[in-house]
C-alpha cells in the first residue's frame, strides 16, 4: 500500500472530507489531495511533523505512516545505528527467514501481498 492511499483510507473511515482533515492538521486541502494522489514534487513530501499530526488526527499507527512515506521511524534509526551489523544481516534475509525470526521474538509476521508475475 502507498502512503497516500493509506491516508485516504483512514480519512474516509472517519467520513471526513479533505477539508476536514486539512483543518485538523493545519495544511491546505489541495496539498492533502496531492498527498493522497501521490502527486508531490520532491520538496513537497510530508515532513515527519506532518505525518505525526496525521497519525494523531486519524488515530493511526505513526510508524506505519512513516514507513509508507519511506521514512525510518526514530526508534528504528537509533537501533540500526547502535547495531549496524545486525541490521545489515537482516537486510540479506529472505522473507521466510525474517518471518521465522519474528516468531522467535514473539511477534506475528504481518501478511504480505503475493508477488505478481509478468
N, C-alpha and C positions, 0 to 999 in steps of 0.2 A: 504494500500500500504506500502511496505517496503522502507527503506531509499535507499538501493542500486538500487532498481527498479526505484525510482523517479529520482535519479541522472542519470541513463542510459537514461530514457525517455527524460529528459531535454537536455542531451548531444546529443542524436540522433535528437531532434528537431532542433538543430543548425547544424546538419550534420557534427559533429566533431568526430574524432577518439579518442580512449583513449589517444593516444599520444598527440593530440591537447589539450585536456583538462588538461592532466598532466602537460604539459609545462606552461599552463596559471596559474595553482595553485601551481606549484613548488613541485610536488611529482612524483614518478616513475609511469609509465603507468601500470606496473604489480600490484602495490599497488592499483591503481584505479580499475583495473579489479577485484581484491579481494573484494574491497568495493562494486562494483556493483553486484557481485555474492554472497555477504554476506558470504564470506569465510575468515573471520578475527578471529584471536585469541583475547582474552580479551584485551591485551595490545596494539593491533593494531587498535582499533576503532578510527575513525577520531576525532581529537580534535575540540573544539569549533572554534579555529582559522582556521582550515582547512575547516570546514563547512561554516564559514563566506566567505572564499575565493571561495569556490564552488558556494555559493549563488551569490556572485558578478559576477563571470565569467559566470554563467548560467542565469543571470537575474532572479533568483528565490527568493521566499519568504524564508528568513533565518529562521524565526520562524517555518515554516512548516518543513524545513530540520532538524532543531534541534529536533523538536518533533518526527519526523520519526526516528531519531537516538536515541530516548529515552532519550533526554536531555531536561532540563527545561530551556526555554529562560530566561535570566536575569531579564527582567521586571516582568515576571510571578513569578519567585522565590522571588523577592523582595516584591511583593504584598502579596504573600502567607505568608511570614514571618511577614508582618505587620498585616495581618488578618487571622491567622490560624483558628479561629472559623468559618469564612465564608467558607474557602476552605474545612474544614472538613465537613461542612454541604453540600456543593456542591458535594462532593465525594459520599455522600449517596443518591443523587437524581437519579432517573431513567432518561432515555433519553427523555421521553416526558416532564418531569418537566424541565429538562435543556433546551429543545427547547423552552418551554414557557418563561423561564427566558431570553433567548436570544432575543426573540421577544419583551419582555417588555423593554429591554435596547436598542432596536433599531438595533439589529444585526440579520441578517438572518442566521438561523442554516444551517450548511453545510450538504448536503445529506450524509447519511450513507449507507453502503452496508447492505443488508439484512443478517440476521443471517442464517447460514447454519444449516440444520437439518441432523442428522445422517442417 
